[in-house]
């Protein structure tokens, strides 16, 4: 536990490839990365060059159990299906959590994460890089103010899935 408000936050980074690379680098700019975890040894060894003093793990469960007293917060930048399990384990241990999007795979998991965060009194945040920009808010304000008239139809495009995600729902979804 912290002894002084001037101490640096001690981060454990779960998933350090892809988006996890920039998330762990941001953690390192704002605190000390004391543990890194990835199932891919090549990524893990590459990240250990950036964080030579961080302990390396392939299993976040083992990392959290062994490092529980030595970390204050975690970043979770794993494949989508393990966001909730990794985040929940850390939050139940009293660790603050930054989790990449999508936060969960089911509404139940999202509600559970909110409950656990409140019960554990930890700060949590989901990575929302695209929606953190002011352009999205400005466009929404213009539409809400009626600047383009009544909106009758909206077409939404995304570059997702970058990898196959979701399931087809007959009659409701045009998913590939």
N, C-alpha and C positions, 0 to 999 in steps of 0.2 A: 504494500500500500504506500501511497505517496506520503512523503514527509514534508514537502514544501510545494507551494504553488509554482515555484520556479523550476521544478524538475521537468524533464522532457517525458512525453508520453512514450511508453514502451509498446511497440507494435509487434504483433505476429501477423504475417501475411500468408493467407491461404489461397493458393492459386497465383502463380507469379509469371505465367506466360500470357501472351495476348494483352488484354485489358489489364490483367494483373500486373504486368510490367510497369505501366504508368501509375497504377494505384499504389504499388509498393514504393516506387520512386517518390510519389507525393507523400506517403507516410514517412519516408526517410528525410524529407525536407522539413517535416513538421514534428519530428520526434526521432526516436531511435528504433530501428528495426532490429529486434533481438532474436526473431525466429522466422524462418521462411519454410513454406511447405508446398510441394508440388509432386504429383505422381510421376512426372517426367524428369528423370535424372539429368538429362541434358539441360533442360530449363533451370533446374535447381542449381546445378553447378555454375551455369552462366550467371544466375542471380547472386550466387555467393561471391562472385567477383565484385559486385556492387556493394554487397553487405557482408564483408569478410568476417565480422564478429557475430553474425547471426547463426544460430544453430539450425541445421538442416533436417527436414523431416519429409517423408513421403506420405504420412498418414496424419491428417489434421487432428484426429481424435487423440492419438498418442502425443502429438505436440501440445495440445491444450492440457492434457493431463499432466505431462511432465513440466510444462512451463507456466502452469496456472498462477503461481506466486510471483512470476517474473514478467508478466505482461499486463497492460492496462486496457488494450484495445486490439481489435483484429480488423483486417480487411478481408473480405470474401469475394474473390474474383475467379471462381471456379466455373465449370460448365453449369448451366442453369439448374439442373435437377438436384444439385447439392447445395444451392444457396441457403435454403431454409435449414436443413439439418446442421450445417456447419455454423451458421449464425445462431441458431437456437442453443446449440451446445455452449458456445462462447458466452452468450447473454445469460444463460443459467448459471454460469460461473462468475457473473458480475463484470463481464468484459464489455466495453463499449464496442459498437459494431458499425462498420461501413460495408455495405453489401451492394454488389453490382445488380443491375436490372437484368432480367425481371426478378423482383424480390423473391417471388415464390412461383410455384406451378399451380397453386390452388388458393381460392379465397380462404379456405380453412387455415392454411399455413400462414397467410398474411395476418389473419385475426389472431392466431396463436402467437406470432412474433410480436404483435402489438401488446398482447397480454403479458408475455414474458418480459418485454422491455420495461413495461410499467412496474411489474412485480419486482424485477431486479434493479430498478432505478438506474438504468443505463441509457446513455444517449445512443440513438441509432440513426442511420442515414442510408438512403438508397442512392446509388449513382444515377443522376438524371442530367447528364451533361447536355444533351440536346434541348431539354426544356428549361435549363437554367439561364439560357440566353434571353435578353430582353425582347428580341424580335418576335418570339412566340407570344409573349404577353401583349405586346403592342398590336399584333394582328388580331388576337382574341378581343382586345378592347375595341378595335375598329369594327369588327363584326357585331359585337354586342351593342355598339352605339348605332348600328344601322347604316354604316357608311357604304355598304354595298347592297343595301336593300334587304328584302326578306330572303333568307336562305332556305331553299326548298330541297336541295340535294347536295350531298358532300361526297367527294371521291377522295379516298386516302390511299397513298402509296407508301410502301416501305421497302427497304432493301432486305428485310428479313423474310424468310428465314435465311440466314447466312449458312446454316446447316439445318437439316430437316427438324421441324418442331411441330408440336400440336398434333391434333387428330382431325380427321374429316368428321363433320357432323352433317348427316344427310339432310338436304334441304335448307341448311342454314349457312353453310360455309363453302366457299369456292377455293379452299386450300388445295395446293398441289398434292 
